[in-house]
Amino acid sequence: MVNSSLIKELKKIVGDDYVMHHPDELLVFQYDGSTDKALPDVVVFPKSSEDISSIVKIANRYDQYIIPRGAGTGLSGGAVPMYGGIELVLTRMNSILSIDVENRLALVEPGVVNLDLSKYVASMGLFYAPDPSSQISCTIGGNIAENSGGPHCLKYGVTTNHVLACEIVTENGDIIWLGDKFRNVPGYDLLGGFVGSEGMMGIATKIIVNLLPIPQSVKTHLASFATIDQASFAVSSVISSGLIPSAIEMMDKLTIEAVENVVKCGYPDTAGAVLLIELDGSNEEVSEQSKQIMDICNSLECQDISVAASIEERNALWRGRKGALGALGSLAPNYFLVDGVVPRTKLPETLKTISKISEKIDLPIANVFHAGDGNLHPCILFDEQEPGMAEKVLGAGGEILQACVDVGGTLTGEHGVGFEKKEFMYKIFSNSDLDQMLRLKSSFAPNGRLNPGKVFPGGPKCFDMGNYNTFRS
Ligand SMILES: Cc1cc2nc3c(=O)[nH]c(=O)nc-3n(C[C@H](O)[C@H](O)[C@H](O)COP(=O)(O)OP(=O)(O)OC[C@H]3O[C@@H](n4cnc5c(N)ncnc54)[C@H](O)[C@@H]3O)c2cc1C
């Protein structure tokens, strides 16, 4: 039972309407996009940095955990309150505060939806480059916490490459700034450490991001291949030719089937895999590079390659890709999405291993991923109502991650470690690596009050003691 004087104090700060604590109101806040779930004790919707500072100070007095939350689209259990506490939902803080067109900067609140920023600045000839496939709903605060990527991060880099400064509320309730809008901050790069810290080092309350000019020309190619092997080889060939497309996305046969069931954007049903290859830049550059892409794909005997002839056609191709995960619902009631990275040259080998794992567990695995970055997203399709299924799927997810690590890859390309992958951290980090990372986290949040139980192996508090020799099996 949550403490009634805590509720009273929280209501005094944000108003009665913005504190939820009745069990039925809390249900929706137990989830993000992963398979983990746990109920918070209370949910609070602050409106300002000052509200958050006061809430954090109250949490300290009542010895409560604080779990920041954006839109809850995370795929590693990051915003799930595994040990209860106060869930701090930042969606009311959704103002674009100012745009500096001359310097191409935006000052935004953390609850601004990613795509809304690009829409807002489009008339100024600008856009915000990091574009997670969830960009119609995920927030810039969540993107910062996860250091999110997206299809166009192949050319433009991930979130950390576009964040210049951040106001944060610390674990003791102080409001401080990290970074500087002109990038030249003397001293240590604390902002670099904060981006990707998964809500454990502070709460992002204002953010200055870099905007880019909308390119003069964009061409989107749809290339279909008979096999996923051929499509993977095409990815390596494009990159090794020296071209850097703005995006290279791959979808396998199962994903194409799902997309065509739901989005119907014209992907060919005869293909074993399709690639979306996008180029952007000046008119001359893009025309020249488009010819090169056509030549490479044709020389690899692709079944077909076409270029979107209009903005509508281009949007339709991207609607298919960005709607692919949702469309998998037409094939099975649930999917478990694995986020691993492999060197691009290891794509065919790793995809074969994934296919063998699929046969072994007798469950289909659909692949839809940022191929240009070697960032795989195998989605294991299942029905969680079937007894024993969740364990089977999680086990297979672990095998896939091990396969990525075995070929020189890593545990996550963009979805973060969260709760889901924290025990896998031992696969790529030594005890000393983890201790050092923990010391950095602890210099920001020594009491482990912010988003406990994420990223570091162990429970909510034991990781604060450090020394991984104690916990490693
Ligand atoms: C269909 C689909 C497609 C996706 N595609 C991509 C993709 O292409 N690339 C990609 O990178 N991800 C992708 N994701 C994952 C997810 O959308 C991203 O991780 C996104 O950044 C999460 O944002 P959110 O606002 O939903 O954050 P949440 O899920 O609410 O939270 C994520 C983490 O951020 C922390 N957090 C949230 N706000 C703050 C804040 N203001 N200060 C400090 N910590 C905070 C939370 O505590 C949590 O740890 C996809 C998800 C879905 C469902």
The ligand as a MOL file (V3000), in Angstrom:
LIG
                    3D

  0  0  0     0  0            999 V3000
M  V30 BEGIN CTAB
M  V30 COUNTS 53 58 0 0 0
M  V30 BEGIN ATOM
M  V30 1 C 8.0030 -0.6090 -33.4390 0
M  V30 2 C 9.2750 -0.1580 -32.7600 0
M  V30 3 C 10.3650 0.1900 -33.5320 0
M  V30 4 C 11.5510 0.6260 -32.9230 0
M  V30 5 N 12.5960 0.9990 -33.7120 0
M  V30 6 C 13.7160 1.4720 -33.1400 0
M  V30 7 C 14.8130 1.8990 -33.9510 0
M  V30 8 O 14.7690 1.8760 -35.1880 0
M  V30 9 N 15.9130 2.3520 -33.3130 0
M  V30 10 C 15.9980 2.4140 -31.9500 0
M  V30 11 O 17.0270 2.8390 -31.4280 0
M  V30 12 N 14.9850 2.0100 -31.1720 0
M  V30 13 C 13.8510 1.5540 -31.7180 0
M  V30 14 N 12.8170 1.1450 -30.9190 0
M  V30 15 C 12.9680 1.1870 -29.4590 0
M  V30 16 C 12.4620 2.4660 -28.7440 0
M  V30 17 O 11.4780 3.1260 -29.5180 0
M  V30 18 C 13.6320 3.4170 -28.4240 0
M  V30 19 O 14.4750 2.8140 -27.4630 0
M  V30 20 C 13.1830 4.7920 -27.9130 0
M  V30 21 O 14.2900 5.6310 -27.7390 0
M  V30 22 C 12.4460 4.7350 -26.5770 0
M  V30 23 O 11.8410 5.9950 -26.3630 0
M  V30 24 P 10.6110 6.1340 -25.3620 0
M  V30 25 O 10.2460 7.5650 -25.2850 0
M  V30 26 O 9.5380 5.2100 -25.7030 0
M  V30 27 O 11.3280 5.7010 -23.9940 0
M  V30 28 P 10.8360 4.6630 -22.8770 0
M  V30 29 O 10.6200 3.3170 -23.4490 0
M  V30 30 O 9.7310 5.2610 -22.1100 0
M  V30 31 O 12.1370 4.6430 -21.9620 0
M  V30 32 C 13.3390 4.1040 -22.4570 0
M  V30 33 C 14.4530 4.3780 -21.4210 0
M  V30 34 O 14.6780 5.7680 -21.3310 0
M  V30 35 C 14.5890 6.2200 -19.9860 0
M  V30 36 N 14.0630 7.5840 -20.0810 0
M  V30 37 C 12.9650 7.9980 -20.7480 0
M  V30 38 N 12.8820 9.3380 -20.7030 0
M  V30 39 C 13.9540 9.7790 -19.9900 0
M  V30 40 C 14.4300 11.0570 -19.5930 0
M  V30 41 N 13.7940 12.1890 -19.9280 0
M  V30 42 N 15.5640 11.1180 -18.8440 0
M  V30 43 C 16.2350 10.0080 -18.5070 0
M  V30 44 N 15.8340 8.7690 -18.8620 0
M  V30 45 C 14.7050 8.6620 -19.5910 0
M  V30 46 C 13.6900 5.1920 -19.3060 0
M  V30 47 O 13.9340 5.1240 -17.9210 0
M  V30 48 C 14.1210 3.9150 -20.0150 0
M  V30 49 O 15.2870 3.4180 -19.4210 0
M  V30 50 C 11.6270 0.6850 -31.5040 0
M  V30 51 C 10.5180 0.3220 -30.7260 0
M  V30 52 C 9.3540 -0.0980 -31.3390 0
M  V30 53 C 8.1860 -0.4660 -30.4680 0
M  V30 END ATOM
M  V30 BEGIN BOND
M  V30 1 1 1 2
M  V30 2 1 2 3
M  V30 3 2 2 52
M  V30 4 2 3 4
M  V30 5 1 4 5
M  V30 6 1 4 50
M  V30 7 2 5 6
M  V30 8 1 6 7
M  V30 9 1 6 13
M  V30 10 2 7 8
M  V30 11 1 7 9
M  V30 12 1 9 10
M  V30 13 2 10 11
M  V30 14 1 10 12
M  V30 15 2 12 13
M  V30 16 1 13 14
M  V30 17 1 14 15
M  V30 18 1 14 50
M  V30 19 1 15 16
M  V30 20 1 16 17
M  V30 21 1 16 18
M  V30 22 1 18 19
M  V30 23 1 18 20
M  V30 24 1 20 21
M  V30 25 1 20 22
M  V30 26 1 22 23
M  V30 27 1 23 24
M  V30 28 2 24 25
M  V30 29 1 24 26
M  V30 30 1 24 27
M  V30 31 1 27 28
M  V30 32 2 28 29
M  V30 33 1 28 30
M  V30 34 1 28 31
M  V30 35 1 31 32
M  V30 36 1 32 33
M  V30 37 1 33 34
M  V30 38 1 33 48
M  V30 39 1 34 35
M  V30 40 1 35 36
M  V30 41 1 35 46
M  V30 42 1 36 37
M  V30 43 1 36 45
M  V30 44 2 37 38
M  V30 45 1 38 39
M  V30 46 1 39 40
M  V30 47 2 39 45
M  V30 48 1 40 41
M  V30 49 2 40 42
M  V30 50 1 42 43
M  V30 51 2 43 44
M  V30 52 1 44 45
M  V30 53 1 46 47
M  V30 54 1 46 48
M  V30 55 1 48 49
M  V30 56 2 50 51
M  V30 57 1 51 52
M  V30 58 1 52 53
M  V30 END BOND
M  V30 END CTAB
M  END
